Amino acid sequence: MKNIRPIYSIVTILLVAMFISCNNKSITFNDKEIELINRYKNSIMPLKTINTESDSIFLREISTPLTKEDLESSYFQELTHSMLMTVNNPENEGVGIAAPQVGIGKQLIAVQRLDKEGEPFEFYVNPKIISTCGDKEFGGEGCLSVPGMRGDVERYRNITIEYNDIENFEIKTETIEGFTAVIFQHEIDHLNGTLYIDKAENITNK
Ligand code: ZN
């Protein structure tokens, strides 16, 4: 009987170790992203722009989905807080921002809900456009990653999106109309490595 206890202990340690390693695997932020999130905790993050070759390449990459465990991590809380500070920078304000623009290759966007009272910024996790309604229309756009430029882009004015709820990761759908729908399309494009200048006409300096 004496020999059994150490075996139980070893089995317990192994099970705990497996649980911890499985749990860690569910957090998908890589070392570089964690370093970036920690470095710019509670502050404005530097924006990736097309003016730098390495940034330009990064902005063309496809972002990966966030997991429920990512959302429950402190990294996610810190990242959303810093992204909000970045898009609200009085010197360089935007109406939307996507995680790749601050160097995080994850499917996360913040959109200013111009269609809601108080025009709050809201975050959307793993957003996808699942349907559109009506024809596309041209409208002016700019981008924090394309400094000093504007262009006309054809976008839908009525889209339905699917995303994971920021609180409980449940799948939600929502239909969005007007210019807010344009912001969603612009930001979701970022997650697919597409910039508005790829689609724009009449690109001019601001
Ligand atoms: Zn943009």
Boltz pocket constraint, residues with backbone or C-beta under 6 A from the ligand:
constraints:
  - pocket:
      binder: B
      contacts: [[A, 96], [A, 142], [A, 143], [A, 144], [A, 145], [A, 186], [A, 190]]
      max_distance: 6.0
